[in-house]
């Protein structure tokens, strides 16, 4: 989850490294550091606890033409200066690392016996000592890194420099994302391309097992068998415009309001006059959909919540669908029925648990693998038979918003494609498909109408700012929407929030109801509305305070114990997408009142690349 950037250039790279870290800070912000080899071939180290701005203040008058830098999300070792990266060994070698080394304890014991001194509690420090040891045995930097990674177990993205070879930067990856940015007489490494927007448009994505030998005017890549290989040179379309706040106070607020555009672009070219078009999904999409008799969907976090919503759609259309948390999928035995399509969902495409689940699934007899993702150059995309991109655009806020709703839109379109195969020839749309497609076309305007209600959400948020707990309720496809609403609130406001299927109130959660427990309910006008109303009465009868996002025709009205935000009547298929928006706004405005760091909530990071 940490962010890595490195550079080798004829010019001073200090500012490049600092700027790159700022662009990667969403990956972790417990500490930051950089190491440079200066013109005197000295290895210079600067580290600080907290945000990159603290590190920047330590780097005045610092200069060097080669270096590596790191922003940390802590795993092994608390956030502290001595645990911050880069780590050095006798000030000969400096290493930055994203990932987890599983055999670090055994390596640490070996290195202590060899006389190495440890200054941190991190797993990373064993890497730099091992590289140093191999160099002491006569290896050059490249060979030392090659021999070191052969001795590591776990996941890593590495950037390594040595004062003994002051014009050479080594990069290595296994399980953690890493790419090479190609400049003009200068080259770079980074966890993702956003770090390199000002300095490089051309880049290569390293594959698992790759080691790159990076110099001013050359990059040589070796695969896991140590064969020299060529990796495809890509052109980045990222720009600073995507990372600009555009007048908003926070990225999360901006990204909530970008959902109209993001969803429009996700549907662009994929909807015909009366049907979902399959060809834009990929040349092999039709064959994969034809073969799919049932689904296994694996995801984490917000993406898992999207999968849980989609399960209702798929099964309503006659497609058996199982949904699992990726981090649990790998640790049990599986029975794979013939004709099962394996689907992963990930905003970043680098979530380690999801990637590991996909690799496991490939040996289990699934018909094909399908990935829903927002990042074209990601590991998950490269490993899947078919990828359907969400086109959300860059999402910087740690709490996912537009990535979630575009995932839902994509999943509904896929569900429609599979439905055709259950009700007819798989090619011809019927009146139900035509109706859903027409409703999807209205979705951007419906979202704008919801955003126009923000002032009502602001008024509602004032009742949450002094609370420690909150309960969210929903039924049917809106239960996972309630789960997502609770997740948003806990992520950025630090209020303990949990979601329940409303029918489960009487099986425990009612014990928590009192005037200090706000209860948020999602109440669309569907077949479960009357049952939900009964559940809400259970809350009212026990003195609970209700905050209800309700269909305007639901019949639920505000009173002394109930605040209702009326949502315009909408088709039940797209309702889960729309009801997400006010829950996002509620979380945002509660966090704003509490004064938390909305875009960078404590202990979290955007891309989860560790197990």
Steps between C-alpha positions, in 0.01 A plus 500: 500500500805723527608733222839471326672741264854504368698699245831510319570819301760757407306757697435512873224251581406620850195699391392219265503251787314730737236582240463132415444415866230767528320341205530155663407606850153346467681162520619569855595793716639370829853616413712607204864496402754520220857397432730671248847431373658846477784622277754386759360145474363528852170339593283768661188401695200707615195356679205637695182381669171607342430666168737572216496871578697422816766324295511787251597738779808287569625503142611862452836516319495126442620396155562179313461351155372162612275399786199315635213617718211347692173586670399236753191316611621318810490120528802378698605766745307802626512834316831642616806657342717193555240285324462736206645408161752512339698253705877492467780259579824659613396795285611298200159398364150650530174309443134603475240225516129446450373163619564252778798264538364188667836344590650817649542347845722218383702737281536740791648227718747399228608860448546566870736204513687649204550823697230725353340751737128576481350842564133429424218252561413478131512196276666718234831544678600138431489578127757775512734299723473201267586714198792648691622153599497378141693808389758427770540156339593666171164541322422820314170669591294316239633157595460579869133585449443193284650275768310678775153467346565130449523479878182699576156356564204734469406803294720789401543798277858625546708802410872471585803727464860469618770762542745248353314516167370858495346485151288189542148449635364148542127424510338164576143379546311196617139546600525878543453740206798680350562674170782672315452857375704576187629854461743674266845415634346418838290216638275438798321236704167535681219302660262652248515745214340788690835564670665570167248726326738800478807305384398204282218397270655174377518210740538124538320283753720242669367145522529279806857382539646782290816686597583824316847650470435872455757752376489850354456384142404135527267258675570126491235264632559142611218254566479248784726260307756783463446519126516846346150591380320787330195649672243694302544877503169671577390862481333650806191718457509629857519873550514744789146600411380168642682560826391864539240573769312724260369734769382223735625484858564126482550235235216298648254786444630547146473129425145480634402778262693338212272196506271647236789518254660173610182299456429666166844398376463148640184455292634680191505274193363206701129582476306478178154643445335212685774264612842454657765457230746217560766566238636810682578279799761310298540265207461195725219638717220322313673162520567544872140603568372207291698254712401649837235292674571639847732752666758516775582863593797579724587847631598706805357801683279730296540276194364210707194710584447565129515125437238440771262743329561334164417158646136613527499607135661183370274271696188695406605429142544129566880488534637324807751731666730448800692792649807464721749720679833457322705472817293195604464334160852354498470324833239236436426221255290579193248309294479660156195411297531465125440827320593730790649837407749643751461876540716742697422862581767754597533875465880492484555155354785454748317373809726219611229276645292525182802437279595194706144368476512536122828311476355220711180491294689442176577146606150410615313449173305824452386565142672840489607795714337841475627811676314826566764766555576870470874487423611376159863420586425305818603146589143370520426621148806333354416170670132479395345354184264796467499843664210741501622845602286726714636830362459673833810710443765542762367470856729654761286508815562188706128448557374368166197673345489522121692174467216326687211639298674435168560143616127467564413633155747260339364205697142583401599510133668159533193365678284612208732322255473175694123542539459489120646152506242384752190635330575461129767465238755710685497767233153656484390745770148485645282769656660459845850558364377797301342646813818458707715652225270800481520538878880479487498787251314714755748416775736800459212746531358305793836533674500875439156517661635318806800733522257793503376367836840544662375783722252256658777250564708776663215573742470129579875463559489737800327226699797266460800716583491429876409132472726202558288237327252468215284222357414462131205296371396374160321208340555300182748661261509804727645309793850508339437869426442550873826310562680734262344803672621378839846434357525855364399650833747295706784552249507877510314611815628222733148442628439133569236413242352163419239387251237231539236349282201673659319172568787405732432783745310272734789255505731722699550857374182628670690473826711795387214734416471816708484873436881514455502241220404660166344247265537554125262316271488460121135479395433468127145429386546130428339171602669514842391852594214398730721253684764773538237736641424242769869482583513878532207491738701261715765771526246776573335294772831487686577870483737484206567793268444420133664656195332359192595533133163416350317485171275803473203263467595283796257659742775546759474850648716711727398551863667573832695171495541456125676708234423403142688597188268435207657352189307526174326179395737286299511157337596224744792381287689827519379598848803347681734717294306817578451435871876472536547871429328652808678249724833619359398861559393421856838345582683793343311770688518320834875467459520867401325598823732275703809648336658172391743462213237402245721407206761324711327334793718358771642150462366454146640516148348500154662197348531191720804316370578298814321196638 
